[in-house]
Amino acid sequence: MKIGIIQASSQSEKNDLIYRAAIKHNKNAEIINFGCFPNDKTSYSYIEISILAGLLLNSGSVDLIITGCSSGQGMMLALNSIPGVLCGYVPTPKDAFLFARINNGNAVSLPLGEDYTWVGEENMEETIKTILTEQFGSGYPESEAARKLKDTELLKKIRKESQKTIKETFDSLDKELREKLLSKKDVIGYIEKHNRNDQIAEILYQPQAE
């Protein structure tokens, strides 16, 4: 399993906190840190990061994204607007537990603008630990597991049928934004090496429409 860490530039100082927690509680997954980092020359909004995260997931380059913004809500909403992404808002370990077991998504968003005293850092670490150690799609509670997982699969089907493709979505963006996103070389370079999606290849290698 490959897990990508990426968050908005406004919370770049929290990147190391997320990464260290993920490495500490990693259970045989590969952790790839895409930033954003405090010393980056280019800033990325939570909306721009959601698109990059969507490219990572749709390409098959990573299996799960751990991300966030100041509230965590904006990133969650933005990611859920991207085809092929099902993101949960996970401010606590309990939320992470329920999202993993019941909703079985591929992205989680943390509220990174909270006042992270030592208790706040402990909560974040326990939340990330839960994300990394819970069995996604196992259902909860046991007596309702089958029904809840069936509902989750129906939700994914409805979302897939009601959304554009990832290429249609990317092509609908203005040229300046497309170029900015494709210039984030750590993300794009990783996708180029690991991509398994023809639509993503078209985004990366074909001239973009004006």
C-alpha positions as CSV (number, residue, x, y, z in Angstrom):
1,M,0.0,0.0,0.0
2,K,1.2,3.5,-0.9
3,I,0.1,6.5,1.2
4,G,0.6,10.0,0.0
5,I,0.9,13.0,2.4
6,I,0.1,16.4,0.9
7,Q,-1.6,19.5,2.4
8,A,-2.2,23.1,1.6
9,S,0.6,25.6,1.8
10,S,-1.2,27.6,4.5
11,Q,-0.5,24.7,6.8
12,S,2.9,23.8,5.6
13,E,4.3,23.9,9.2
14,K,2.2,20.9,10.1
15,N,3.6,18.8,7.3
16,D,6.4,17.4,9.4
17,L,4.0,16.6,12.2
18,I,1.8,14.6,9.9
19,Y,4.8,12.8,8.3
20,R,6.4,11.9,11.6
21,A,3.2,10.4,12.9
22,A,2.7,8.5,9.7
23,I,6.2,7.0,9.8
24,K,5.9,6.2,13.5
25,H,2.7,4.2,13.0
26,N,3.3,2.8,9.5
27,K,2.4,-0.9,9.1
28,N,4.3,-2.0,6.0
29,A,3.0,0.8,3.8
30,E,5.1,3.1,1.7
31,I,4.8,6.8,2.9
32,I,5.5,9.4,0.3
33,N,5.6,13.1,1.4
34,F,4.6,15.6,-1.3
35,G,4.5,18.6,1.0
36,C,3.6,21.4,0.8
37,F,6.8,22.3,2.7
38,P,7.6,25.6,4.5
39,N,10.4,26.5,2.1
40,D,8.5,25.9,-1.1
41,K,8.7,28.8,-3.6
42,T,5.2,28.2,-4.9
43,S,2.1,28.2,-2.7
44,Y,-0.9,25.9,-3.3
45,S,-4.4,26.4,-2.1
46,Y,-6.5,23.6,-0.7
47,I,-8.4,23.5,-4.0
48,E,-5.2,23.1,-6.0
49,I,-3.9,20.4,-3.6
50,S,-7.2,18.6,-4.0
51,I,-6.7,18.4,-7.7
52,L,-3.1,17.1,-7.3
53,A,-4.3,14.6,-4.8
54,G,-7.0,13.5,-7.3
55,L,-4.3,13.0,-10.0
56,L,-2.3,10.9,-7.6
57,L,-5.2,8.7,-6.7
58,N,-6.7,8.4,-10.2
59,S,-3.3,7.4,-11.6
60,G,-3.0,4.6,-9.1
61,S,0.3,6.1,-7.9
62,V,-1.0,6.0,-4.3
63,D,-3.8,4.2,-2.6
64,L,-4.6,6.6,0.2
65,I,-4.1,10.4,0.7
66,I,-3.6,12.0,4.1
67,T,-4.2,15.7,3.8
68,G,-5.8,18.7,5.4
69,C,-6.3,22.5,5.5
70,S,-7.0,25.0,8.2
71,S,-10.5,23.6,9.0
72,G,-10.2,20.3,7.3
73,Q,-13.7,20.8,5.9
74,G,-12.7,22.8,2.8
75,M,-10.2,20.1,1.7
76,M,-12.7,17.4,2.3
77,L,-15.3,19.2,0.2
78,A,-12.8,19.9,-2.5
79,L,-11.6,16.4,-2.7
80,N,-15.1,15.0,-2.9
81,S,-15.6,17.2,-5.9
82,I,-12.8,15.3,-7.8
83,P,-13.7,12.1,-9.7
84,G,-12.4,8.9,-8.2
85,V,-11.9,10.4,-4.7
86,L,-14.0,9.6,-1.6
87,C,-12.7,11.8,1.3
88,G,-13.6,11.8,5.0
89,Y,-13.2,14.5,7.5
90,V,-11.4,13.0,10.5
91,P,-10.7,15.4,13.4
92,T,-10.6,12.5,15.9
93,P,-9.5,8.8,16.1
94,K,-13.2,7.9,16.4
95,D,-14.0,9.6,13.1
96,A,-11.0,7.9,11.5
97,F,-12.1,4.5,12.8
98,L,-15.7,4.9,11.5
99,F,-14.6,6.3,8.1
100,A,-12.1,3.5,7.5
101,R,-14.4,0.7,8.5
102,I,-17.7,2.0,7.1
103,N,-17.0,4.5,4.3
104,N,-13.9,2.8,2.9
105,G,-12.7,5.9,1.1
106,N,-9.3,6.7,-0.3
107,A,-8.5,10.1,1.3
108,V,-8.8,11.7,4.8
109,S,-8.7,15.4,5.7
110,L,-7.4,16.7,9.0
111,P,-8.2,20.1,10.6
112,L,-4.7,21.5,10.7
113,G,-5.5,25.0,11.9
114,E,-6.4,24.0,15.4
115,D,-4.3,25.0,18.4
116,Y,-1.9,22.2,18.5
117,T,-0.7,22.1,22.1
118,W,0.7,18.7,23.2
119,V,-2.9,17.4,23.6
120,G,-3.7,18.5,20.0
121,E,-0.6,16.8,18.7
122,E,-1.5,13.6,20.6
123,N,-5.0,13.7,19.1
124,M,-3.6,14.1,15.6
125,E,-1.1,11.3,16.1
126,E,-3.7,9.0,17.4
127,T,-6.0,9.9,14.4
128,I,-3.2,9.1,11.9
129,K,-2.4,5.9,13.8
130,T,-6.0,4.8,13.5
131,I,-6.0,5.6,9.7
132,L,-2.9,3.5,9.3
133,T,-3.9,0.5,11.4
134,E,-7.6,0.1,10.8
135,Q,-8.9,-2.4,8.3
136,F,-10.6,-0.3,5.6
137,G,-14.0,-1.7,4.5
138,S,-14.4,-4.2,7.3
139,G,-17.7,-2.6,8.4
140,Y,-19.0,-1.5,11.8
141,P,-20.8,-2.5,14.0
142,E,-20.5,-6.2,13.1
143,S,-24.3,-6.7,13.2
144,E,-24.7,-3.9,10.5
145,A,-21.4,-4.4,8.6
146,A,-22.8,-6.0,5.5
147,R,-25.6,-3.4,5.1
148,K,-23.3,-0.5,5.6
149,L,-20.7,-1.7,3.2
150,K,-23.4,-2.3,0.6
151,D,-24.5,1.3,1.0
152,T,-20.9,2.5,0.6
153,E,-20.6,0.6,-2.7
154,L,-23.9,2.1,-3.9
155,L,-22.6,5.6,-2.9
156,K,-19.4,5.1,-4.9
157,K,-21.5,3.9,-7.9
158,I,-23.7,6.9,-7.8
159,R,-20.8,9.3,-7.5
160,K,-19.0,7.6,-10.5
161,E,-22.1,7.9,-12.6
162,S,-22.8,11.5,-11.7
163,Q,-19.3,12.9,-12.1
164,K,-17.2,13.8,-15.1
165,T,-14.0,11.9,-15.8
166,I,-10.8,13.1,-14.3
167,K,-9.6,14.2,-17.7
168,E,-12.8,16.2,-18.4
169,T,-12.4,17.8,-15.0
170,F,-8.8,18.7,-15.5
171,D,-9.4,20.0,-19.1
172,S,-12.2,22.3,-17.8
173,L,-9.6,24.2,-15.7
174,D,-8.1,27.4,-17.1
175,K,-4.7,27.1,-18.8
176,E,-2.8,29.0,-16.1
177,L,-4.1,26.7,-13.4
178,R,-3.3,23.5,-15.4
179,E,0.2,24.7,-15.9
180,K,0.7,25.5,-12.3
181,L,-0.5,22.1,-11.2
182,L,1.7,20.3,-13.7
183,S,4.7,22.3,-12.5
184,K,4.6,20.6,-9.0
185,K,7.4,18.3,-10.0
186,D,7.5,16.0,-7.0
187,V,3.9,15.1,-7.5
188,I,4.0,15.0,-11.4
189,G,7.3,13.1,-11.5
190,Y,6.0,10.5,-9.1
191,I,2.8,10.1,-11.2
192,E,4.9,9.7,-14.4
193,K,6.8,6.8,-12.9
194,H,3.8,5.0,-11.4
195,N,0.8,5.9,-13.6
196,R,-1.7,3.2,-14.6
197,N,-4.4,5.3,-16.1
198,D,-4.6,6.3,-19.8
199,Q,-6.6,9.4,-19.0
200,I,-3.8,10.6,-16.6
201,A,-1.3,9.9,-19.4
202,E,-3.3,12.2,-21.7
203,I,-3.3,14.9,-19.1
204,L,0.5,14.6,-18.6
205,Y,1.7,14.2,-22.2
206,Q,-0.9,15.8,-24.5
207,P,-1.0,19.5,-25.2
208,Q,-3.6,21.1,-23.0
209,A,-6.6,22.8,-24.6
210,E,-6.7,26.6,-24.5
